[in-house]
Amino acid sequence: MDNSPKDLAKVVVVVQNGFVPLDVAVPQQVFGRWPAKLLVSRPDGTPYELALVGPASMVGPGPVAVTALGSLDELESADTVVVTGVEDPTVPTDPELVARLRDSYERGSRMVSICTGAFALGAAGVLDGRSATTHWHWAQLLRDRHRSVRVREAELYIEDTGVFTSAGVLAGTDLCLHLLRLDHGQATANAMARFMVSPPHREGGQAQYIEPLPPTGDPNIAVVTAWILEHIHEPLTLEAVSRHSHMSPRTLRRKFQAATGSSVMQWVAVQRVARARELLETTGLGIDEIAHLSGFGSAESLRVHFTALMRTSPSRYRRTFAEPVGGADAPEALDT
């Protein structure tokens, strides 16, 4: 299929039962009828034809409802299909929708998912053999359910050979603006972002702001991880953790990997970054003290590990998430 803008005019947004409201609103804004302000430089009008499809009437989370949706037949003429997320992806995707999505993909439609919409694309086989992302909280379930999919939960959005997936909620905005930029150029995407009062564009490779999940399964490993968290500010090595656990390093490595999906020292690094994030968000401490309290030992070690995991620097993270502490006396320029 020719991916030039003229061939991407019809965008069909799929709304499922239990939909996430913002996942539906964002593609409506980007691909629906544009306001007059955005059409000043576009004499041909709105560049997309938008159709919202799904059951005739459905209820989302709480009191939110969507009515007068188009038929799934609209998918037969879609150039781009956007599957929005659902609150509970453990509920299997409707079999008719799975079949319709598979047909759209085989006809050459550009396939897009926002957040947990990736589960519908996975059920339709669209993600087989591809890299994909979804909300970090549901990434392991996507990985377990679709073994051939390379799930990369750290990414905001991913393109793999013409199939696009995004992470949770606001990352869908980044992806929609990215698609607009691909179709109609940077200036048009910038104009839409300004109209939406969206923050500057974030590249897909930026990290989701992931909360570390506790390990499950082996109670002995749960005891080990609890001990690590209590001593996270101290110098920790595999040998030190092994001695405390009363396991050999080899046994500890094997059991820890099975329980957490990570090596011991990788897990320690993630928890140290999580501690540093908490301190950046809630205190006015300087970088050296944060490095000490989170167990990195030096400001440089903290910067290296933090940037590698979060895809942003400590100072940028603090500017984004910090509570207002210290007023004018709060430390600045953590990275200088």
N, C-alpha and C positions, 0 to 999 in steps of 0.2 A: 504494500500500500504506500502511495506517495504521501509523505508526511508534511507536505507544504501546507501553509495556513488555509488555503482555499478548500483543502480536503478535510479539514477538521472543524467544519461549521456546526455540526449537530452534536451537542453534548447531552447525553442521557444520564441523569442522576438517579441511582437506584436507592430507594428508601425502604428499609426493612422494619418489621415489627420490633419494638424496643429500640428504636433509632436514637442516636445521640443528636440532640437538636442543633448544636453548632456545626456538626459534620454536614448537615443539610444546608444550613444558612450560608456557609462560606462559598461553596460552589455556585449557589444561586447568585451571590453577589458578584463573583468573578466572571461567570459564564452566562448570566442572565441579562435582563435589560439594563443597560448602563444609563446612569443619570446624564442629563444634558451637559453638565460640566465636563464629563469625560469624552463627550462626542464632538467637542469643538474642532478637534483636528481629525475627525473621522466622518467625512461627508457620507460614507456608505452606511453609517449607523452601527449598531451593536454587531460585533463580529461573529457572534455565536447564536444559534438557535438552541434554546434550552428546553428540555422536557424532564419533569420529575415523574418517576414511575414507581408503582408498587401496588399493594392492595387498595381497593376503593376507599377504605377508611381504616385508619389504624391509630393506636394510642402509643405515644412514647413514654418515657419515664415521667412519673408524676402526672400533672394535668395536661401535658403537651400533646396535641393531636395534629395530624396532617390529614386533610381531606382533598377530594377532587384530584387525586393522582392519576396520571396517564397509565395506559395499559403497558404490560411488559412487551407488547408487540412493537413498541417504539424502539426497542433494542435492535430490531431487524434493520433499521436504517441509521444506526448510531455510528458516528465517526470516532467519538470518544465516549467511553462508559466510565462513570465515576460511581463506585460502590461505597456508600457511607457506612460508618461504624454503628455498632449496636452495644447496648449496655452490658449484655451477657452473651459473650461468644461461645459459651458452653452449649447453648441451644443450637442444634443442627440447622444449617441453612436450608431454606425451603427447596425441595427437590426441583420444582419447576424453574425457580430462579437459577439454580445450579446449571440446568440444561440450557437455559437461555444465555447465560454468561458464556458457557462453553461455545455455543453457536456464534456469539458475537466475536469472540476471540478468533475462532477459526475463519470467520469472514474477514478478519484483518482490522477490527476496531482497536483503537488505542485503549488499553485497559488500565484503570487507575483505582486504587483503594485509599480510603482515609481511615486511619486508626484500625479498628477491628474489622473493617470491611475486608481486610486481607483474608479473613477466614472464608468468606464467600468465594474469593478468587482461588484460594487454595482448594476448596471443595470442587470447584469447576476444573481443576487441573491446570489453571493458568500459570501458577507459580512453580510447577514441577521443574526441577533442575535450575531454578533461578535463585538469586539473592532477593530477599524481601525483608521488610520491617513491619512492625506494628507497635502498639502501646507496650512499653517495657513490662508492664504487669502481666500481660497475656502472652509474652514472647515464648515462654517455655511450652505453653499449651499449643501454640502454633507449631512449634518444633516437634512436639510429640505427635501431633495429629497428622502432620505432613512431613514425613521423614526426608523426602527428596528436596525440600526447600531449605536453602541456606539462610537461616533467620539471623539477621544482624540487628539486634535490638538497640545498639548504641546509636544508630543513625536516625536523623530526623526524617529523611526520605531517600529513596533509592530508585534509580532507573536501571533495569536489567533487560536489555534487548527489547526496548519498546514497552515494557510493562512497568508501571510506576506504583510504588507503595509508600505510605507515610506513617509516621508514628502518631501518638495521641493528639487529638483535638487541634491545638494551635499549629502543630506541624503540618496539618492539612492546609492551612493558609499558606505556609511556605511552599508547599507543593503546587497548589493552584496558581500562585503567582509565578512559580517556575514554569509551569505549562504555558501560561499566558506569555511569558518572555520567549519561550521557544517558538510560539506561534506568531507573535506580533512585535517582538523586539523589546529591548530593555526600557526604552522610553515609555512605552505603553504600560508595561508592568509597573514601572515606578509611579506613573500617574494613578493607577489603580491602588497601589499600596498607600500613596498619600491620601487618597479619598477614603480608604478604609481606616486611616490613622493606624496603619500597621507599622511595627518597628522595622528597621532596615532588614533587607533580605538576609536570611540565614541559609548558608549552603547546606546541602543535604548531609554532608559529612560531619556536621556538628553533632555533638552527643546529646541524646535525651538526658534530662535531669532525673536520673534513676535513683530511686531509693533502694538500698541493698535489701534483698529479701532474706529472711532467716533460713538456715538449712532445715531440711525435713528428714525424717527417717531415723537414722541411727542415734539413739539417745546418748551414747558415749561421745559422739561428735558434737552434739548439742552442748554437752558439758565443756568440751574443749573450746568451742567458739565463745561460750559465755566467759570463760577464763581469758581468752584472747582479748575480748572487748574490755574487760576489767584492767588489763595490762597493756592496752594499745599504745600508751605513751612511752612504754619501756622498749629497750632494744629487744627485738624478738627474732629468733632464728628457728629453722626447722628443728634443730637439735633441742633447743630450749622447750619448744612446744611438745616435742616427742617425750622429753623427760617428764614433763608435767602430766601428760596423758597416759604414762606407763605403757606406751606402745613403742615398738621399734619405728624408726623413720619410714621404713618401707611399708609397714602395716598402716601407719598414720596416713601416709600419702594415698594409699589405696582406698581406705575407708573415707577419708576426707573428700577425695574426688567423687566417690559414689554418692555422698550425702549432699555435696554443695555444687558439683559440676565444675569445681575449681581446684587448683593446687592450694596448699596451705598459705604460701607466701603471696600468691596472687590475691587470695581472700583477705589477708592482712592488709595489703596495699589498698584494696577497695574500702575496707573499713576505716583506714587512716584518712583516706580522702573524704569519706563520709563525715568523720569527726572534724576535719578541717573545714568542710562546707558548713557544718553547724556553727563553728566558731566564727567563720566569715559572716554568716547571716545574723548572728545574735550578739556579737561582741564588737568592740572597737580595738581589739588586740592587734598588735603589729605582726608582721609576717614571721619574724623570728620566734616569737612566743607561740604562735599558732603551730609552727613547725615542731617546736618542742612538745607541746601538749598533744599533738596528733601522732607523735612517734617518728617523725621523719628525720629529726636530728639537725637538719639545716634548712634554711630558706630555699636554697638551690634544689635540694632533694624534693622538697614540697612542690616547688614550681614544676619540676620535671614530671613527677608522678601525677600531679593535679591536671596539668595540661594534656598529658597522654590519655587520661581517662575521661576528662570532661570536655576536651576539645576547646577549652577556653582557659584564660589565665585566672589566677586567684583574684586579681584586681577587677577584672571584668565581671566575674561571678559576684563579687561583693557589691558592685554597683547595681547589678540586676536584682539581687535578692536580699540585701542587707536591711535589717530593721534600722530606723533612724536612731543611732546611739552616738553619744559624744558630741553631737552638734558640730560646730566649726572646728572642734579639737580632735575629731575623729581622724585616724591616720589615713593618709592618701598614698597613691602610687605604690602599691605593694610590689610591683614588678620592676621598680627602678632601683 
